[in-house]
Amino acid sequence: MRRFVVVGHKAASAPGFSLKDLAGTGGRLDILARCVGAAMLVSHGLRPDVELVTMHLGPPSPPKAVRFDSSRLQHANPDERSSALLLEKALGTGTTGPVWQPSTPGVSVAAIGLEELLDGLREPLVLLDESGEDVAGAALPASATYVLGDHLGFTPEEEAMLRARAAARVSLGPVSLQADQCITVLHNHLDRR
Ligand SMILES: C[S@@+](CC[C@H](N)C(=O)[O-])C[C@H]1O[C@@H](n2cnc3c(N)ncnc32)[C@H](O)[C@@H]1O
């Protein structure tokens, strides 16, 4: 299983944002919406056995984690708006606890932060980091959780926590990429192994 976790530091944690202005009113929700397509979709279909968790740490009711499971996902389309709609529905379930609550098929939501999320995962954690080991030579596990930052990267506290937990820190190359681009590049790297 490939799992991606993307941390949205300002990302809306409840509906109320405009689907026409995800970047502004959604607190860069556009980044997370693009990650849904990059993680889940291939040409004319869904990837098997992939999970994406988007972390919503912005107002009004953080933290929220939204989980996409490609083996059960429905209503996923390549456009950003469709992904944002799935996020909006999940955030609108009104969940306040740590138990995953389903919203639409293949999408669920819990009121947990990054550390609590990682506490509940078994697969080794791989931190995507521009200064990490080059992915070309890295021995990546068959199943892993890959953690990415958003436009703000990671806070110093997150960075310390992630480094302490990570089995590896991996770079996808010398150029700093967008989070969704990282997912696409990494999928391609893993597909070729
Ligand atoms: C837009 S980048 C973050 C840029 C942010 N200004 C910073 O300095 O951290 C978003 C995330 O994608 C991942 N990332 C971007 N480029 C990468 C690369 N070349 N190799 C590995 N991870 C990368 C990192 O996890 C990063 O936190």
The ligand as a Tripos MOL2 file, in Angstrom:
@<TRIPOS>MOLECULE
LIG
   27    29     1     0     0
SMALL
NO_CHARGES

@<TRIPOS>ATOM
      1 C1          6.2480   23.2740   -2.2180 C.3       1 LIG1
      2 S1          7.1890   22.1800   -1.2420 S.3       1 LIG1
      3 C2          7.5500   23.1650    0.1790 C.3       1 LIG1
      4 C3          8.2110   24.3930   -0.0800 C.3       1 LIG1
      5 C4          8.4520   25.1870    1.1760 C.3       1 LIG1
      6 N1          8.6230   26.5380    0.7840 N.3       1 LIG1
      7 C5          9.6530   24.6710    1.9360 C.2       1 LIG1
      8 O1         10.7100   25.2860    1.8350 O.co2     1 LIG1
      9 O2          9.5570   23.6550    2.6370 O.co2     1 LIG1
     10 C6          5.9940   21.0880   -0.5800 C.3       1 LIG1
     11 C7          6.5400   19.7860   -0.0380 C.3       1 LIG1
     12 O3          6.8490   18.9430   -1.1400 O.3       1 LIG1
     13 C8          7.9320   18.1130   -0.8120 C.3       1 LIG1
     14 N2          8.9690   18.3600   -1.8210 N.ar      1 LIG1
     15 C9          9.0270   19.3710   -2.7290 C.ar      1 LIG1
     16 N3         10.0480   19.2160   -3.5560 N.ar      1 LIG1
     17 C10        10.6660   18.0730   -3.1840 C.ar      1 LIG1
     18 C11        11.8250   17.3690   -3.6550 C.ar      1 LIG1
     19 N4         12.5480   17.8110   -4.6700 N.pl3     1 LIG1
     20 N5         12.1540   16.2190   -3.0300 N.ar      1 LIG1
     21 C12        11.4280   15.7450   -1.9800 C.ar      1 LIG1
     22 N6         10.3380   16.3670   -1.5060 N.ar      1 LIG1
     23 C13         9.9650   17.5140   -2.0820 C.ar      1 LIG1
     24 C14         8.3530   18.4380    0.6180 C.3       1 LIG1
     25 O4          7.7400   17.5280    1.5060 O.3       1 LIG1
     26 C15         7.8020   19.8410    0.7850 C.3       1 LIG1
     27 O5          7.5100   20.1210    2.1320 O.3       1 LIG1
@<TRIPOS>BOND
     1     1     2 1
     2     2     3 1
     3     2    10 1
     4     3     4 1
     5     4     5 1
     6     5     6 1
     7     5     7 1
     8     7     8 2
     9     7     9 1
    10    10    11 1
    11    11    12 1
    12    11    26 1
    13    12    13 1
    14    13    14 1
    15    13    24 1
    16    14    15 ar
    17    14    23 ar
    18    15    16 ar
    19    16    17 ar
    20    17    18 ar
    21    17    23 ar
    22    18    19 1
    23    18    20 ar
    24    20    21 ar
    25    21    22 ar
    26    22    23 ar
    27    24    25 1
    28    24    26 1
    29    26    27 1
@<TRIPOS>SUBSTRUCTURE
     1 LIG1         1 GROUP 0 **** ****
